[in-house]
């Protein structure tokens, strides 16, 4: 039997049908691949945006935390609007940081409602200034009632033209330091001096002696002399009261540590190394280093804790005065202590707690001592080791803070 070939028209129709099916499958596969690629790029794009948003929110939260803290927290009898002013200041700092960071990115702006200042419990800012500190300051790119979407990569292809970053960063303001620990590249900004805050002393301007220590009676009683004010804009002291009293202490040569106003020099390194009196100007300028503590067999300066006391000559006093003068107006840590005692043949002193000060002025007196006028301040340092929340109420500090990210 002889088979006849299909007509040319039939063969052409069959070929076109196959081509149509192949083209349809090709188009479908290309669309599927495009959707998969678009979804992948969308995920990568949003991941990058979220990473940018978190870095931005973290920087803004840190800026807000630092901005909340200021010397005016130490003033007594503060009206309520001062607390409100600090909250406004920290929110403005966060918004300003976001505006600076988001330039050249797809990040949206934020509003005041997205900078959250949380207080512990329901008390809010109504307690003693030592305790009026937010438990948390958060910066969020998503908040209730506030939409801050960002553009999607290939939004038309993925069907998601706008997406929420879903990012929040928070900081806590810790102020319960129990120690200070230097790092290889971060010294503890502490002065190598201490003030004995024990015993009966006479507060400045007061007639009778009190049972308070020299610092407590002159600064924390609120009754000390207030002749100077700190101008944060010009970074210098000016004549006139600002609600923060000053305290004048004296650096004596050998034998003057028993005076209530003594600014007692400390030894921050092994006494077998350079003579302590010659090393103190270096410690004034550079602070406490890790190598210094390791030479004493320590990793941190803790409270309470013992620290050796130095003995200075008249020549040492002048070099210390020059170094302190150069340190003027800079915030520094200062240790308060109990009365000196002899330990293993070395005169040592028991450190009680840290405070923060600025040096107002340094003068040499006719008696040969060096007079140093100090004003308390608020200071932030990453070298602080803070107490656990369960014991923090015992070591709450008005002067020393750490601003730390908590998520």
Secondary structure as a PSIPRED ss2 file (coil, helix, strand):
# PSIPRED VFORMAT (PSIPRED V4.0)

   1 X C   1.000  0.000  0.000
   2 X C   1.000  0.000  0.000
   3 X C   1.000  0.000  0.000
   4 X C   1.000  0.000  0.000
   5 X C   1.000  0.000  0.000
   6 X C   1.000  0.000  0.000
   7 X C   1.000  0.000  0.000
   8 X H   0.000  1.000  0.000
   9 X H   0.000  1.000  0.000
  10 X H   0.000  1.000  0.000
  11 X H   0.000  1.000  0.000
  12 X H   0.000  1.000  0.000
  13 X H   0.000  1.000  0.000
  14 X H   0.000  1.000  0.000
  15 X H   0.000  1.000  0.000
  16 X H   0.000  1.000  0.000
  17 X H   0.000  1.000  0.000
  18 X H   0.000  1.000  0.000
  19 X H   0.000  1.000  0.000
  20 X H   0.000  1.000  0.000
  21 X H   0.000  1.000  0.000
  22 X H   0.000  1.000  0.000
  23 X H   0.000  1.000  0.000
  24 X H   0.000  1.000  0.000
  25 X H   0.000  1.000  0.000
  26 X H   0.000  1.000  0.000
  27 X H   0.000  1.000  0.000
  28 X H   0.000  1.000  0.000
  29 X H   0.000  1.000  0.000
  30 X H   0.000  1.000  0.000
  31 X H   0.000  1.000  0.000
  32 X H   0.000  1.000  0.000
  33 X H   0.000  1.000  0.000
  34 X H   0.000  1.000  0.000
  35 X H   0.000  1.000  0.000
  36 X H   0.000  1.000  0.000
  37 X H   0.000  1.000  0.000
  38 X H   0.000  1.000  0.000
  39 X H   0.000  1.000  0.000
  40 X H   0.000  1.000  0.000
  41 X H   0.000  1.000  0.000
  42 X H   0.000  1.000  0.000
  43 X H   0.000  1.000  0.000
  44 X H   0.000  1.000  0.000
  45 X H   0.000  1.000  0.000
  46 X H   0.000  1.000  0.000
  47 X H   0.000  1.000  0.000
  48 X H   0.000  1.000  0.000
  49 X H   0.000  1.000  0.000
  50 X H   0.000  1.000  0.000
  51 X H   0.000  1.000  0.000
  52 X H   0.000  1.000  0.000
  53 X H   0.000  1.000  0.000
  54 X H   0.000  1.000  0.000
  55 X H   0.000  1.000  0.000
  56 X H   0.000  1.000  0.000
  57 X H   0.000  1.000  0.000
  58 X H   0.000  1.000  0.000
  59 X H   0.000  1.000  0.000
  60 X H   0.000  1.000  0.000
  61 X H   0.000  1.000  0.000
  62 X H   0.000  1.000  0.000
  63 X H   0.000  1.000  0.000
  64 X H   0.000  1.000  0.000
  65 X H   0.000  1.000  0.000
  66 X H   0.000  1.000  0.000
  67 X H   0.000  1.000  0.000
  68 X H   0.000  1.000  0.000
  69 X C   1.000  0.000  0.000
  70 X C   1.000  0.000  0.000
  71 X H   0.000  1.000  0.000
  72 X H   0.000  1.000  0.000
  73 X H   0.000  1.000  0.000
  74 X H   0.000  1.000  0.000
  75 X C   1.000  0.000  0.000
  76 X C   1.000  0.000  0.000
  77 X C   1.000  0.000  0.000
  78 X C   1.000  0.000  0.000
  79 X C   1.000  0.000  0.000
  80 X H   0.000  1.000  0.000
  81 X H   0.000  1.000  0.000
  82 X H   0.000  1.000  0.000
  83 X H   0.000  1.000  0.000
  84 X H   0.000  1.000  0.000
  85 X H   0.000  1.000  0.000
  86 X H   0.000  1.000  0.000
  87 X H   0.000  1.000  0.000
  88 X H   0.000  1.000  0.000
  89 X H   0.000  1.000  0.000
  90 X H   0.000  1.000  0.000
  91 X H   0.000  1.000  0.000
  92 X H   0.000  1.000  0.000
  93 X H   0.000  1.000  0.000
  94 X H   0.000  1.000  0.000
  95 X H   0.000  1.000  0.000
  96 X H   0.000  1.000  0.000
  97 X H   0.000  1.000  0.000
  98 X H   0.000  1.000  0.000
  99 X H   0.000  1.000  0.000
 100 X H   0.000  1.000  0.000
 101 X H   0.000  1.000  0.000
 102 X C   1.000  0.000  0.000
 103 X C   1.000  0.000  0.000
 104 X C   1.000  0.000  0.000
 105 X C   1.000  0.000  0.000
 106 X C   1.000  0.000  0.000
 107 X C   1.000  0.000  0.000
 108 X C   1.000  0.000  0.000
 109 X C   1.000  0.000  0.000
 110 X C   1.000  0.000  0.000
 111 X C   1.000  0.000  0.000
 112 X H   0.000  1.000  0.000
 113 X H   0.000  1.000  0.000
 114 X H   0.000  1.000  0.000
 115 X E   0.000  0.000  1.000
 116 X E   0.000  0.000  1.000
 117 X E   0.000  0.000  1.000
 118 X E   0.000  0.000  1.000
 119 X C   1.000  0.000  0.000
 120 X C   1.000  0.000  0.000
 121 X C   1.000  0.000  0.000
 122 X C   1.000  0.000  0.000
 123 X C   1.000  0.000  0.000
 124 X C   1.000  0.000  0.000
 125 X C   1.000  0.000  0.000
 126 X C   1.000  0.000  0.000
 127 X C   1.000  0.000  0.000
 128 X C   1.000  0.000  0.000
 129 X C   1.000  0.000  0.000
 130 X C   1.000  0.000  0.000
 131 X C   1.000  0.000  0.000
 132 X C   1.000  0.000  0.000
 133 X C   1.000  0.000  0.000
 134 X C   1.000  0.000  0.000
 135 X C   1.000  0.000  0.000
 136 X E   0.000  0.000  1.000
 137 X E   0.000  0.000  1.000
 138 X E   0.000  0.000  1.000
 139 X E   0.000  0.000  1.000
 140 X E   0.000  0.000  1.000
 141 X C   1.000  0.000  0.000
 142 X C   1.000  0.000  0.000
 143 X E   0.000  0.000  1.000
 144 X C   1.000  0.000  0.000
 145 X C   1.000  0.000  0.000
 146 X E   0.000  0.000  1.000
 147 X C   1.000  0.000  0.000
 148 X C   1.000  0.000  0.000
 149 X E   0.000  0.000  1.000
 150 X E   0.000  0.000  1.000
 151 X E   0.000  0.000  1.000
 152 X C   1.000  0.000  0.000
 153 X C   1.000  0.000  0.000
 154 X C   1.000  0.000  0.000
 155 X H   0.000  1.000  0.000
 156 X H   0.000  1.000  0.000
 157 X H   0.000  1.000  0.000
 158 X H   0.000  1.000  0.000
 159 X C   1.000  0.000  0.000
 160 X C   1.000  0.000  0.000
 161 X C   1.000  0.000  0.000
 162 X E   0.000  0.000  1.000
 163 X E   0.000  0.000  1.000
 164 X E   0.000  0.000  1.000
 165 X C   1.000  0.000  0.000
 166 X C   1.000  0.000  0.000
 167 X C   1.000  0.000  0.000
 168 X E   0.000  0.000  1.000
 169 X E   0.000  0.000  1.000
 170 X E   0.000  0.000  1.000
 171 X E   0.000  0.000  1.000
 172 X E   0.000  0.000  1.000
 173 X E   0.000  0.000  1.000
 174 X E   0.000  0.000  1.000
 175 X C   1.000  0.000  0.000
 176 X C   1.000  0.000  0.000
 177 X E   0.000  0.000  1.000
 178 X E   0.000  0.000  1.000
 179 X E   0.000  0.000  1.000
 180 X E   0.000  0.000  1.000
 181 X C   1.000  0.000  0.000
 182 X C   1.000  0.000  0.000
 183 X E   0.000  0.000  1.000
 184 X C   1.000  0.000  0.000
 185 X C   1.000  0.000  0.000
 186 X E   0.000  0.000  1.000
 187 X C   1.000  0.000  0.000
 188 X E   0.000  0.000  1.000
 189 X C   1.000  0.000  0.000
 190 X E   0.000  0.000  1.000
 191 X E   0.000  0.000  1.000
 192 X E   0.000  0.000  1.000
 193 X E   0.000  0.000  1.000
 194 X E   0.000  0.000  1.000
 195 X E   0.000  0.000  1.000
 196 X E   0.000  0.000  1.000
 197 X C   1.000  0.000  0.000
 198 X C   1.000  0.000  0.000
 199 X C   1.000  0.000  0.000
 200 X C   1.000  0.000  0.000
 201 X E   0.000  0.000  1.000
 202 X E   0.000  0.000  1.000
 203 X C   1.000  0.000  0.000
 204 X C   1.000  0.000  0.000
 205 X C   1.000  0.000  0.000
 206 X C   1.000  0.000  0.000
 207 X C   1.000  0.000  0.000
 208 X C   1.000  0.000  0.000
 209 X E   0.000  0.000  1.000
 210 X E   0.000  0.000  1.000
 211 X C   1.000  0.000  0.000
 212 X C   1.000  0.000  0.000
 213 X C   1.000  0.000  0.000
 214 X H   0.000  1.000  0.000
 215 X H   0.000  1.000  0.000
 216 X H   0.000  1.000  0.000
 217 X H   0.000  1.000  0.000
 218 X H   0.000  1.000  0.000
 219 X H   0.000  1.000  0.000
 220 X H   0.000  1.000  0.000
 221 X C   1.000  0.000  0.000
 222 X C   1.000  0.000  0.000
 223 X C   1.000  0.000  0.000
 224 X C   1.000  0.000  0.000
 225 X C   1.000  0.000  0.000
 226 X C   1.000  0.000  0.000
 227 X C   1.000  0.000  0.000
 228 X E   0.000  0.000  1.000
 229 X E   0.000  0.000  1.000
 230 X E   0.000  0.000  1.000
 231 X E   0.000  0.000  1.000
 232 X C   1.000  0.000  0.000
 233 X C   1.000  0.000  0.000
 234 X C   1.000  0.000  0.000
 235 X C   1.000  0.000  0.000
 236 X E   0.000  0.000  1.000
 237 X E   0.000  0.000  1.000
 238 X E   0.000  0.000  1.000
 239 X E   0.000  0.000  1.000
 240 X C   1.000  0.000  0.000
 241 X C   1.000  0.000  0.000
 242 X C   1.000  0.000  0.000
 243 X C   1.000  0.000  0.000
 244 X C   1.000  0.000  0.000
 245 X C   1.000  0.000  0.000
 246 X E   0.000  0.000  1.000
 247 X E   0.000  0.000  1.000
 248 X E   0.000  0.000  1.000
 249 X E   0.000  0.000  1.000
 250 X E   0.000  0.000  1.000
 251 X E   0.000  0.000  1.000
 252 X C   1.000  0.000  0.000
 253 X C   1.000  0.000  0.000
 254 X C   1.000  0.000  0.000
 255 X C   1.000  0.000  0.000
 256 X C   1.000  0.000  0.000
 257 X C   1.000  0.000  0.000
 258 X C   1.000  0.000  0.000
 259 X C   1.000  0.000  0.000
 260 X C   1.000  0.000  0.000
 261 X C   1.000  0.000  0.000
 262 X E   0.000  0.000  1.000
 263 X E   0.000  0.000  1.000
 264 X E   0.000  0.000  1.000
 265 X E   0.000  0.000  1.000
 266 X E   0.000  0.000  1.000
 267 X C   1.000  0.000  0.000
 268 X C   1.000  0.000  0.000
 269 X C   1.000  0.000  0.000
 270 X C   1.000  0.000  0.000
 271 X C   1.000  0.000  0.000
 272 X C   1.000  0.000  0.000
 273 X C   1.000  0.000  0.000
 274 X C   1.000  0.000  0.000
 275 X C   1.000  0.000  0.000
 276 X H   0.000  1.000  0.000
 277 X H   0.000  1.000  0.000
 278 X H   0.000  1.000  0.000
 279 X H   0.000  1.000  0.000
 280 X H   0.000  1.000  0.000
 281 X H   0.000  1.000  0.000
 282 X H   0.000  1.000  0.000
 283 X H   0.000  1.000  0.000
 284 X H   0.000  1.000  0.000
 285 X H   0.000  1.000  0.000
 286 X H   0.000  1.000  0.000
 287 X C   1.000  0.000  0.000
 288 X E   0.000  0.000  1.000
 289 X C   1.000  0.000  0.000
 290 X H   0.000  1.000  0.000
 291 X H   0.000  1.000  0.000
 292 X H   0.000  1.000  0.000
 293 X H   0.000  1.000  0.000
 294 X H   0.000  1.000  0.000
 295 X H   0.000  1.000  0.000
 296 X C   1.000  0.000  0.000
 297 X C   1.000  0.000  0.000
 298 X C   1.000  0.000  0.000
 299 X C   1.000  0.000  0.000
 300 X C   1.000  0.000  0.000
 301 X E   0.000  0.000  1.000
 302 X E   0.000  0.000  1.000
 303 X C   1.000  0.000  0.000
 304 X C   1.000  0.000  0.000
 305 X E   0.000  0.000  1.000
 306 X E   0.000  0.000  1.000
 307 X E   0.000  0.000  1.000
 308 X E   0.000  0.000  1.000
 309 X E   0.000  0.000  1.000
 310 X C   1.000  0.000  0.000
 311 X C   1.000  0.000  0.000
 312 X C   1.000  0.000  0.000
 313 X C   1.000  0.000  0.000
 314 X H   0.000  1.000  0.000
 315 X H   0.000  1.000  0.000
 316 X H   0.000  1.000  0.000
 317 X H   0.000  1.000  0.000
 318 X H   0.000  1.000  0.000
 319 X H   0.000  1.000  0.000
 320 X H   0.000  1.000  0.000
 321 X H   0.000  1.000  0.000
 322 X H   0.000  1.000  0.000
 323 X H   0.000  1.000  0.000
 324 X H   0.000  1.000  0.000
 325 X H   0.000  1.000  0.000
 326 X H   0.000  1.000  0.000
 327 X C   1.000  0.000  0.000
 328 X C   1.000  0.000  0.000
 329 X C   1.000  0.000  0.000
 330 X C   1.000  0.000  0.000
 331 X C   1.000  0.000  0.000
 332 X E   0.000  0.000  1.000
 333 X E   0.000  0.000  1.000
 334 X E   0.000  0.000  1.000
 335 X E   0.000  0.000  1.000
 336 X E   0.000  0.000  1.000
 337 X E   0.000  0.000  1.000
 338 X C   1.000  0.000  0.000
 339 X C   1.000  0.000  0.000
 340 X C   1.000  0.000  0.000
 341 X E   0.000  0.000  1.000
 342 X E   0.000  0.000  1.000
 343 X E   0.000  0.000  1.000
 344 X C   1.000  0.000  0.000
 345 X C   1.000  0.000  0.000
 346 X E   0.000  0.000  1.000
 347 X E   0.000  0.000  1.000
 348 X E   0.000  0.000  1.000
 349 X E   0.000  0.000  1.000
 350 X E   0.000  0.000  1.000
 351 X E   0.000  0.000  1.000
 352 X E   0.000  0.000  1.000
 353 X E   0.000  0.000  1.000
 354 X E   0.000  0.000  1.000
 355 X E   0.000  0.000  1.000
 356 X E   0.000  0.000  1.000
 357 X E   0.000  0.000  1.000
 358 X E   0.000  0.000  1.000
 359 X E   0.000  0.000  1.000
 360 X E   0.000  0.000  1.000
 361 X E   0.000  0.000  1.000
 362 X E   0.000  0.000  1.000
 363 X E   0.000  0.000  1.000
 364 X E   0.000  0.000  1.000
 365 X C   1.000  0.000  0.000
 366 X C   1.000  0.000  0.000
 367 X C   1.000  0.000  0.000
 368 X C   1.000  0.000  0.000
 369 X C   1.000  0.000  0.000
 370 X E   0.000  0.000  1.000
 371 X E   0.000  0.000  1.000
 372 X E   0.000  0.000  1.000
 373 X E   0.000  0.000  1.000
 374 X E   0.000  0.000  1.000
 375 X E   0.000  0.000  1.000
 376 X E   0.000  0.000  1.000
 377 X C   1.000  0.000  0.000
 378 X C   1.000  0.000  0.000
 379 X E   0.000  0.000  1.000
 380 X E   0.000  0.000  1.000
 381 X C   1.000  0.000  0.000
 382 X C   1.000  0.000  0.000
 383 X C   1.000  0.000  0.000
 384 X E   0.000  0.000  1.000
 385 X E   0.000  0.000  1.000
 386 X E   0.000  0.000  1.000
 387 X C   1.000  0.000  0.000
 388 X C   1.000  0.000  0.000
 389 X C   1.000  0.000  0.000
 390 X C   1.000  0.000  0.000
 391 X C   1.000  0.000  0.000
 392 X H   0.000  1.000  0.000
 393 X H   0.000  1.000  0.000
 394 X H   0.000  1.000  0.000
 395 X C   1.000  0.000  0.000
 396 X C   1.000  0.000  0.000
 397 X C   1.000  0.000  0.000
 398 X C   1.000  0.000  0.000
 399 X C   1.000  0.000  0.000
 400 X E   0.000  0.000  1.000
 401 X E   0.000  0.000  1.000
 402 X E   0.000  0.000  1.000
 403 X E   0.000  0.000  1.000
 404 X E   0.000  0.000  1.000
 405 X E   0.000  0.000  1.000
 406 X C   1.000  0.000  0.000
 407 X C   1.000  0.000  0.000
